[in-house]
Amino acid sequence: MNNTHNAGSGWRKCATYFPLTYLILLCFFCSCNAGSDKKTSSGAKGALTEQIVDSTTEVMLTDANGNERSIEQMHGIVVLMDVLYEVPQAKSPHQALLREVYDQFASQGLQIYQVCMSEDADAWRNVAKELPWTAVYDNKTLQSALIEKYKIITIPSMRLFDRNGKSIGGDISEKELKNKLKESL
């Protein structure tokens, strides 16, 4: 009996339930094994190595008005980076929490930098124009420089940055959010 098939089908079943996380991890591991020193036969760097983003690279994304925005432009304030795969729904519990947090902490120096990675740019633009915080669009999903720079392995993801632009821990849960904000502000 061949047990290899059963093991492989387990991974496929897992990937069916967690497709985005699985794909992000797969791309992460593939890019790590690609090797940054490899060259093509013509001597030029390969396509994967050209996309490497270091910690000093400013990732510019477009807001609903067509302006280029980056989280680095928000230096001097506490920033909550919220990365979503779907277009945020105004009445969702997550958006309600962000609205509550924004209303409570914006006057103390909080700004939200919300990144949407949906394929539906028009739906995102309609929602983003109504938000009081910075909302940007990134349709590159797994090839996103933002994903690479901040080592995001799950979406949705929330990260908090202090006034100097330093990450305050990794991903934070909705339950931890208010306590982390109180500590940071």
Backbone torsions as a table, in degrees:
resi	resn	phi	psi	omega
1	MET	NA	138.8	-177.2
2	ASN	-97.3	108.0	-179.6
3	ASN	-81.8	-14.5	-179.4
4	THR	-61.0	-40.7	-180.0
5	HIS	-61.5	-42.7	-179.9
6	ASN	-62.6	-41.8	179.4
7	ALA	-63.8	-42.2	-179.8
8	GLY	-65.3	-39.3	-179.0
9	SER	-68.0	-28.4	175.8
10	GLY	-63.4	-41.9	178.0
11	TRP	-64.7	-40.3	178.9
12	ARG	-65.2	-39.5	178.1
13	LYS	-63.5	-42.7	178.2
14	CYS	-61.5	-42.8	-178.9
15	ALA	-65.1	-29.0	177.6
16	THR	-65.8	-37.0	-178.5
17	TYR	-81.9	-29.5	-176.1
18	PHE	-129.3	59.4	-171.6
19	PRO	-64.3	-43.0	-175.5
20	LEU	-70.8	-45.7	178.7
21	THR	-61.9	-43.1	179.2
22	TYR	-60.2	-45.9	-179.3
23	LEU	-66.7	-39.4	178.3
24	ILE	-62.7	-46.0	179.1
25	LEU	-63.8	-40.9	178.8
26	LEU	-61.2	-46.2	179.0
27	CYS	-64.6	-38.8	178.7
28	PHE	-61.4	-49.1	-178.3
29	PHE	-67.7	-36.6	178.0
30	CYS	-65.9	-41.6	-179.4
31	SER	-69.8	-31.5	177.7
32	CYS	-67.2	-33.9	-178.4
33	ASN	-86.1	-7.4	-177.3
34	ALA	-68.6	-32.2	178.6
35	GLY	82.3	120.0	-176.0
36	SER	-78.9	-12.1	-179.0
37	ASP	-98.5	-1.2	-179.6
38	LYS	-69.4	145.5	179.6
39	LYS	-126.7	156.2	175.3
40	THR	-79.3	173.0	-178.0
41	SER	-62.3	-22.9	178.8
42	SER	-85.2	-3.4	178.2
43	GLY	95.1	-9.1	179.7
44	ALA	-82.5	156.7	177.5
45	LYS	-66.2	147.7	178.5
46	GLY	-71.6	164.0	-175.8
47	ALA	-61.1	-37.8	-179.0
48	LEU	-65.0	-38.6	-175.6
49	THR	-73.6	-21.4	178.7
50	GLU	-73.7	-18.1	-176.6
51	GLN	-94.0	2.6	-179.9
52	ILE	-62.0	131.2	-179.6
53	VAL	-117.1	126.6	177.8
54	ASP	-98.1	177.2	-173.9
55	SER	-68.5	-14.3	-179.8
56	THR	-94.8	-9.1	-179.1
57	THR	-71.2	128.3	177.3
58	GLU	-86.6	122.4	-178.9
59	VAL	-94.1	110.4	-179.2
60	MET	-95.4	128.4	177.0
61	LEU	-128.9	157.3	-174.2
62	THR	-93.7	134.8	176.1
63	ASP	-89.6	-179.2	-175.4
64	ALA	-63.9	-20.8	179.3
65	ASN	-95.7	4.8	178.9
66	GLY	87.0	7.1	179.2
67	ASN	-85.8	140.9	176.2
68	GLU	-79.2	128.2	-177.7
69	ARG	-133.1	148.1	175.4
70	SER	-137.8	157.6	177.9
71	ILE	-68.7	-27.4	179.3
72	GLU	-66.0	-25.4	177.9
73	GLN	-69.5	-11.9	-176.7
74	MET	-97.7	26.4	-180.0
75	HIS	-60.4	138.9	178.5
76	GLY	99.6	-6.1	176.8
77	ILE	-129.8	162.4	175.0
78	VAL	-82.1	132.0	-176.1
79	VAL	-122.6	132.0	171.2
80	LEU	-101.7	114.0	175.8
81	MET	-93.5	122.0	-178.3
82	ASP	-118.2	116.0	-177.5
83	VAL	-109.7	122.4	-178.3
84	LEU	-122.7	149.5	175.3
85	TYR	-90.8	-33.0	-178.4
86	GLU	-100.0	160.5	174.5
87	VAL	-64.0	128.1	-179.0
88	PRO	-65.0	133.6	178.5
89	GLN	-95.4	129.3	-173.6
90	ALA	-54.6	-35.4	-175.4
91	LYS	-100.0	10.5	179.5
92	SER	-72.1	152.6	177.9
93	PRO	-58.3	-36.2	-179.7
94	HIS	-64.8	-47.4	179.4
95	GLN	-66.1	-35.4	177.2
96	ALA	-63.9	-40.3	177.0
97	LEU	-63.6	-45.1	178.8
98	LEU	-61.4	-40.8	178.8
99	ARG	-62.9	-44.2	179.4
100	GLU	-63.2	-45.7	179.5
101	VAL	-63.9	-42.9	179.8
102	TYR	-62.7	-46.8	-179.8
103	ASP	-62.3	-36.4	-177.5
104	GLN	-78.0	-36.9	-169.6
105	PHE	-113.8	-8.4	-177.6
106	ALA	-60.7	-38.2	-179.6
107	SER	-68.7	-15.7	178.6
108	GLN	-96.2	1.5	176.0
109	GLY	110.9	18.4	177.9
110	LEU	-92.7	138.5	170.1
111	GLN	-130.4	143.9	177.0
112	ILE	-104.9	134.5	176.6
113	TYR	-118.3	96.8	-174.9
114	GLN	-99.1	125.4	-177.9
115	VAL	-110.2	123.7	177.2
116	CYS	-107.9	130.5	-179.0
117	MET	-112.7	22.9	-179.7
118	SER	-69.1	157.9	175.1
119	GLU	-81.6	-13.4	-175.7
120	ASP	-95.8	82.9	-176.9
121	ALA	-63.9	-36.0	-178.8
122	ASP	-66.5	-44.9	178.0
123	ALA	-63.3	-41.9	178.1
124	TRP	-60.5	-47.3	-177.6
125	ARG	-58.0	-40.8	179.3
126	ASN	-63.5	-40.1	179.2
127	VAL	-73.6	-44.4	-174.6
128	ALA	-62.1	-34.1	-179.3
129	LYS	-64.0	-21.3	-177.8
130	GLU	-93.5	-6.2	-175.9
131	LEU	-86.4	142.5	179.8
132	PRO	-81.0	-9.0	-178.8
133	TRP	-108.9	176.4	-179.4
134	THR	-74.3	120.5	177.9
135	ALA	-122.6	126.1	-178.2
136	VAL	-125.8	164.2	-175.1
137	TYR	-120.8	135.3	177.9
138	ASP	-140.1	102.1	-177.4
139	ASN	-91.2	10.1	-178.5
140	LYS	-83.3	-11.1	177.9
141	THR	43.1	-105.7	-174.2
142	LEU	-69.3	-21.6	177.9
143	GLN	-95.1	11.1	-176.5
144	SER	-67.0	132.7	175.0
145	ALA	-64.6	-31.4	178.7
146	LEU	-64.7	-44.7	178.0
147	ILE	-58.8	-45.0	-178.2
148	GLU	-68.9	-46.6	-176.1
149	LYS	-61.3	-44.3	-175.8
150	TYR	-96.7	7.5	176.0
151	LYS	53.0	46.2	180.0
152	ILE	-79.3	124.0	-178.9
153	ILE	-112.6	-12.1	174.9
154	THR	-133.7	147.3	175.9
155	ILE	-130.8	127.7	10.5
156	PRO	-73.7	158.4	-178.3
157	SER	-146.3	138.3	174.9
158	MET	-124.7	131.5	177.3
159	ARG	-129.9	145.1	179.0
160	LEU	-113.3	136.3	-179.9
161	PHE	-122.4	137.0	-179.9
162	ASP	-77.4	-177.7	-176.3
163	ARG	-64.9	-17.4	177.8
164	ASN	-96.5	5.0	179.1
165	GLY	83.4	8.9	179.8
166	LYS	-87.5	138.0	178.4
167	SER	-67.4	133.6	176.3
168	ILE	-97.3	87.2	-176.4
169	GLY	74.5	-169.4	178.8
170	GLY	-96.2	-139.2	178.1
171	ASP	-61.0	141.1	176.1
172	ILE	-119.5	148.4	-179.8
173	SER	-86.4	165.5	177.0
174	GLU	-61.7	-33.8	-179.9
175	LYS	-67.3	-35.4	-178.4
176	GLU	-81.6	-18.3	-168.4
177	LEU	-54.4	-54.3	-175.8
178	LYS	-63.2	-40.1	178.6
179	ASN	-64.8	-42.1	178.4
180	LYS	-64.1	-38.7	179.3
181	LEU	-66.0	-43.0	178.6
182	LYS	-60.8	-38.6	177.7
183	GLU	-67.8	-36.4	-174.2
184	SER	-82.3	-28.2	-176.5
185	LEU	-100.6	NA	NA
